[in-house]
Amino acid sequence: MNIVRYQRYPQTDLSAVLDRITSMQAEMDRVYNSTFGSSFRSPASLSRWNPAVDVYQDKDQFVVLAELPGLKKEEIEILLHDATLTISGERKHEGSSEQGFFTERFYGKYQRSLTLPTPVDPGKVKASYKDGLLQVVLPKAEEAKPKQIEVALK
């Protein structure tokens, strides 16, 4: 038997948390699809979707990549409030329901909000969109960057 010290709030990095959430979502999708089949989706579920995102960081910045295929840049809204980045918009449904035979693509309003663990410099945030991939670069604020401290000899 091992005795493990109880930690009320374990300290983990953002990428580990996002990995766990992604794997939980994939497992829930797998269970749902094995039960009901991947071709069954209600019209309500097709009108809500969340774009897939990847978040990377180094000592100077965060980089957020969001998959938004089939959208124009005018249909993408990016908002930074405090340490929360929100990407939102709407994908319009093409065609009518009478024309559709089989629908797997998601459409309708979408929104993803990510809370960053350190402050960013809002004046230096840059976003670009190409081939359905949105990239948002968020430079960390100077006070959030690690500082190297020299050791002086006495």
C-alpha positions as CSV (number, residue, x, y, z in Angstrom):
1,M,0.0,0.0,0.0
2,N,1.3,3.4,-0.9
3,I,0.4,6.6,1.0
4,V,0.0,9.6,-1.3
5,R,-0.3,13.1,0.1
6,Y,-3.6,14.6,-0.7
7,Q,-3.5,17.7,-3.0
8,R,-6.6,19.7,-3.2
9,Y,-5.8,21.6,-6.4
10,P,-2.9,19.8,-8.2
11,Q,-0.7,22.1,-10.2
12,T,-0.8,21.2,-13.8
13,D,0.1,23.1,-17.0
14,L,-2.5,24.3,-19.5
15,S,-1.5,21.7,-22.1
16,A,-2.0,18.8,-19.8
17,V,-5.5,20.0,-18.9
18,L,-6.4,20.5,-22.5
19,D,-5.1,17.0,-23.4
20,R,-7.3,15.5,-20.7
21,I,-10.4,17.4,-21.9
22,T,-9.7,16.4,-25.5
23,S,-9.3,12.7,-24.6
24,M,-12.5,12.8,-22.5
25,Q,-14.4,14.3,-25.4
26,A,-13.0,11.7,-27.8
27,E,-14.0,8.9,-25.5
28,M,-17.5,10.3,-25.0
29,D,-17.8,10.6,-28.9
30,R,-16.7,7.0,-29.2
31,V,-19.3,5.7,-26.7
32,Y,-22.0,7.8,-28.3
33,N,-21.1,6.6,-31.8
34,S,-20.9,3.0,-30.8
35,T,-24.4,3.3,-29.2
36,F,-26.3,5.4,-31.8
37,G,-24.0,5.2,-34.9
38,S,-22.0,8.1,-36.3
39,S,-24.6,8.9,-39.0
40,F,-27.3,9.8,-36.5
41,R,-27.3,13.5,-35.5
42,S,-30.2,15.6,-34.6
43,P,-30.7,18.9,-36.4
44,A,-30.2,20.7,-33.1
45,S,-26.7,19.1,-32.7
46,L,-25.7,20.3,-36.2
47,S,-26.5,23.9,-35.4
48,R,-24.0,24.1,-32.5
49,W,-20.3,23.3,-32.8
50,N,-17.0,24.1,-31.3
51,P,-13.9,24.5,-33.5
52,A,-10.9,22.4,-32.6
53,V,-8.0,24.4,-31.2
54,D,-4.4,23.8,-30.3
55,V,-2.6,26.0,-27.8
56,Y,1.2,26.3,-27.7
57,Q,3.4,28.5,-25.5
58,D,7.0,29.3,-25.1
59,K,8.7,31.9,-22.8
60,D,7.6,34.8,-24.9
61,Q,4.1,34.0,-26.2
62,F,1.0,31.8,-26.6
63,V,0.0,30.6,-30.1
64,V,-3.6,29.5,-30.6
65,L,-4.5,27.6,-33.8
66,A,-8.2,27.1,-34.5
67,E,-9.7,25.0,-37.3
68,L,-12.4,27.1,-39.1
69,P,-12.8,25.6,-42.5
70,G,-15.2,27.2,-45.0
71,L,-15.4,30.5,-43.3
72,K,-14.4,34.0,-44.6
73,K,-12.2,36.1,-42.3
74,E,-15.2,38.5,-41.9
75,E,-17.1,35.7,-40.3
76,I,-14.6,35.3,-37.5
77,E,-14.7,37.5,-34.3
78,I,-11.7,37.5,-31.9
79,L,-12.1,39.1,-28.5
80,L,-9.5,39.4,-25.7
81,H,-10.8,40.4,-22.3
82,D,-8.3,40.2,-19.4
83,A,-6.7,36.8,-19.8
84,T,-9.6,35.2,-21.8
85,L,-9.4,34.8,-25.5
86,T,-12.8,34.2,-27.3
87,I,-13.2,33.1,-30.9
88,S,-16.7,33.2,-32.2
89,G,-18.9,33.6,-35.3
90,E,-21.4,31.7,-37.4
91,R,-21.1,29.2,-40.3
92,K,-24.1,29.6,-42.6
93,H,-25.9,26.4,-43.7
94,E,-25.6,25.9,-47.5
95,G,-28.6,24.5,-49.3
96,S,-32.0,23.5,-48.0
97,S,-33.0,20.6,-45.9
98,E,-35.0,19.1,-48.8
99,Q,-31.7,18.8,-50.8
100,G,-29.8,17.1,-48.1
101,F,-29.5,13.3,-47.9
102,F,-26.7,12.9,-45.4
103,T,-25.2,15.7,-43.2
104,E,-22.1,15.5,-41.1
105,R,-20.8,19.0,-41.3
106,F,-21.5,21.4,-38.5
107,Y,-23.0,24.8,-39.0
108,G,-24.5,27.6,-36.9
109,K,-23.0,29.7,-34.2
110,Y,-19.7,28.7,-32.6
111,Q,-17.7,30.0,-29.7
112,R,-14.5,28.9,-28.0
113,S,-13.1,30.7,-24.9
114,L,-9.7,30.0,-23.6
115,T,-8.4,31.4,-20.3
116,L,-4.6,31.9,-20.4
117,P,-2.6,31.3,-17.3
118,T,-0.5,34.5,-17.6
119,P,-1.3,38.0,-18.7
120,V,-0.7,39.0,-22.4
121,D,0.1,42.3,-24.0
122,P,-3.2,43.1,-25.8
123,G,-1.5,45.8,-28.0
124,K,0.8,43.2,-29.7
125,V,-1.8,40.4,-30.4
126,K,-1.8,39.4,-34.0
127,A,-4.2,37.1,-35.9
128,S,-4.0,35.5,-39.4
129,Y,-6.3,33.2,-41.3
130,K,-5.3,31.0,-44.2
131,D,-6.7,27.7,-45.7
132,G,-9.3,27.4,-42.9
133,L,-6.7,27.7,-40.1
134,L,-6.8,30.7,-37.7
135,Q,-3.6,31.6,-35.9
136,V,-3.6,34.0,-33.0
137,V,-0.3,35.0,-31.5
138,L,-0.5,36.5,-28.0
139,P,2.8,37.9,-26.6
140,K,3.1,37.5,-22.9
141,A,3.2,40.7,-20.8
142,E,6.7,41.7,-19.6
143,E,5.8,41.0,-16.0
144,A,4.8,37.4,-16.9
145,K,8.0,36.5,-18.7
146,P,10.6,34.7,-16.7
147,K,13.6,36.8,-15.6
148,Q,17.2,35.5,-15.5
149,I,18.9,36.7,-12.3
150,E,22.7,36.8,-12.3
151,V,24.5,35.6,-9.3
152,A,27.2,38.1,-8.1
153,L,30.4,37.0,-6.5
154,K,31.3,38.6,-3.2
